[in-house]
Amino acid sequence: MTTAAWIMMLSTQILVTVITVAFFVKVLRTPPKDDVDDTQNDNPIE
């Protein structure tokens, strides 16, 4: 492979890895939903 091909391959792999890790960290840091909102919808006013 040429030098340009190596640079393109490595930069693409690094970019995909960084984006994947960023989304994974974002998901892990998202706080859980409150159960209070869910229980209010269980008993609707009739």
C-alpha positions, 0 to 999 in steps of 0.5 A: 500500500502507498503512504497515502493509503496508510494515512487514509486508513489510519485516520478513518479507523481513528475517527470511527473509534473516537466517535464510537467511544464518544457516543458510548461515554455519552450513553453511560453518563446519561442519567436514568429516567425518573419513575415519577413521570412513568407512574403518573401515566399509569392511572389516567383521570377518567 
